[in-house]
């Protein structure tokens, strides 16, 4: 069996099928990990979601910011953005089943036997892998539980920007979800900056990519993530970004999780018009 992790698909279904053909994916023998943002902005969110659900145990996925935004819109806590492309999911006959599947996905996935872990965006430097696992479970309990609507109504925002184990309620969960689904840069104290979105070198001088932060507690663990299309496919400090910017005419990338860290990709046609 071979396991591959794949970056942000964002509804680019045709590119996903091309990539699976290129790696000769066999659902009877192989497994796929998806680093979140399966849907939205691309042309075929519904087809993508149904296909991945149909893979059953052959696929694992984590929640990205676009899935979280989708849940907020689907449950009436946010108006759809003009560039959102998940109305076909909300209007589908099986929309409730699709929404419930999204709710059940984790924010963090790991396989100790393979030696890899996966999340959508990043890990604050002050979190250990055990902390990351624990905080993911806390957030999943909210998304999957009866308090989901109260949280989704207050999910949006950039504060608090620094972790404190004493944080409680929606402030605690907002920090956790921002780390898992939005983090790119932080400062050396581990304060999150959620406004800088460019490639490395474009940020303010006091900021750095989360995976380059000093004394990062997850430095010795291989972490797969997506979310950062301006960074592109990038491997550094045991962290691999797989967001090749397929949506923007870049590539859709996979990494072979066999210790070789081999990257396989396909070129993509631009799926959205320039703003």
Secondary structure as UniProt FT lines:
FT   STRAND          3..6
FT   TURN            10..11
FT   HELIX           13..22
FT   TURN            23..24
FT   TURN            27..29
FT   STRAND          31..34
FT   HELIX           45..54
FT   HELIX           56..58
FT   STRAND          59..62
FT   HELIX           65..74
FT   TURN            75..76
FT   TURN            82..83
FT   HELIX           87..90
FT   TURN            93..94
FT   HELIX           95..103
FT   STRAND          109..111
FT   TURN            112..115
FT   STRAND          116..118
FT   TURN            125..126
FT   HELIX           129..144
FT   TURN            146..147
FT   HELIX           148..152
FT   TURN            153..154
FT   TURN            165..166
FT   HELIX           169..182
FT   STRAND          185..186
FT   TURN            188..189
FT   STRAND          192..193
FT   TURN            200..201
FT   TURN            205..206
FT   STRAND          208..209
FT   HELIX           210..212
FT   TURN            214..215
FT   TURN            217..220
FT   STRAND          222..225
FT   TURN            229..231
FT   STRAND          234..236
FT   TURN            237..238
FT   STRAND          239..241
FT   HELIX           246..248
FT   STRAND          251..256
FT   TURN            257..260
FT   STRAND          263..267
//
